[in-house]
Amino acid sequence: MPNAVVKSYAEKTGKSPEHIEGWWKDAEEQAKKKFKKKSPRYWAYVNGIVKRRAGLSEELTFKELLENIKLLEQDGGDNGSTDSTARNE
């Protein structure tokens, strides 16, 4: 049964969970050659490999974050920052 991360990546990419799970298992085999399974680096490495193969690189996530920040700024909502023009009035 695919884990929640695999299911999430499948939904985001439109690929089947079984396809993503195959990448996950392959990535685990690669990670075993470099890290102990208890190491946090092991899972970060596995996740990184799968995300790159699925086209879900962290760069894309960062771009999405920047787009969201721009949208928030355009919304004009108070985000807790001070406006220098307001201080000068």
Wavefront OBJ file of the C-alpha trace (Angstrom):
o trace
v 0.000 0.000 0.000
v 1.492 3.374 -1.004
v 2.253 5.814 1.790
v 0.716 9.288 2.013
v 3.722 10.969 0.372
v 3.551 8.628 -2.616
v -0.195 9.247 -2.950
v 0.349 12.996 -2.770
v 3.012 12.916 -5.486
v 0.771 10.731 -7.640
v -2.066 13.252 -7.354
v 0.229 16.188 -8.155
v 1.779 14.524 -11.204
v -1.156 12.559 -12.586
v 0.894 9.351 -12.430
v -0.361 6.235 -10.710
v 0.605 5.605 -7.088
v 2.180 2.334 -8.249
v 4.418 4.227 -10.680
v 5.569 6.667 -7.977
v 5.993 3.784 -5.534
v 8.347 2.109 -8.015
v 10.480 5.261 -8.034
v 10.318 5.308 -4.226
v 11.582 1.730 -3.920
v 14.377 2.399 -6.418
v 15.361 5.548 -4.512
v 15.461 3.544 -1.258
v 17.880 1.086 -2.872
v 20.119 3.983 -3.878
v 19.898 5.547 -0.415
v 20.896 2.260 1.267
v 24.250 2.511 -0.498
v 24.949 5.929 1.044
v 23.170 6.190 4.400
v 21.887 4.155 7.319
v 18.099 3.864 7.312
v 17.845 5.581 10.707
v 19.605 8.661 9.361
v 17.370 11.642 8.514
v 19.557 12.082 5.436
v 18.354 8.698 4.175
v 14.743 9.839 3.888
v 15.691 13.278 2.584
v 17.729 11.583 -0.140
v 14.879 9.209 -1.051
v 12.359 12.024 -1.122
v 14.667 14.234 -3.189
v 15.191 11.539 -5.824
v 11.460 10.853 -6.144
v 10.599 14.561 -6.323
v 13.140 15.148 -9.105
v 11.896 12.156 -11.094
v 8.314 13.322 -10.674
v 9.162 16.885 -11.691
v 8.319 18.177 -8.228
v 11.676 19.679 -7.418
v 12.046 21.998 -4.465
v 12.788 24.789 -6.926
v 9.212 24.529 -8.167
v 7.937 24.692 -4.617
v 10.015 27.808 -4.001
v 8.636 29.423 -7.157
v 5.137 28.633 -5.968
v 5.968 30.214 -2.634
v 7.169 33.384 -4.344
v 4.013 33.500 -6.461
v 1.908 33.145 -3.334
v 3.821 35.954 -1.637
v 3.213 38.193 -4.648
v -0.490 37.371 -4.529
v -0.628 38.237 -0.842
v 1.131 41.533 -1.484
v -1.287 42.358 -4.323
v -4.223 41.546 -2.058
v -3.288 44.530 0.086
v -3.955 42.716 3.316
v -2.120 43.756 6.468
v 0.749 41.327 6.803
v 2.158 42.882 9.948
v 4.844 44.910 8.222
v 5.205 48.620 8.681
v 4.863 50.965 5.767
v 7.495 53.701 5.683
v 5.035 56.183 4.097
v 2.618 55.704 6.975
v 5.348 56.648 9.461
v 6.175 59.849 7.604
v 2.625 61.225 7.624
l 1 2 3 4 5 6 7 8 9 10 11 12 13 14 15 16 17 18 19 20 21 22 23 24 25 26 27 28 29 30 31 32 33 34 35 36 37 38 39 40 41 42 43 44 45 46 47 48 49 50 51 52 53 54 55 56 57 58 59 60 61 62 63 64 65 66 67 68 69 70 71 72 73 74 75 76 77 78 79 80 81 82 83 84 85 86 87 88 89
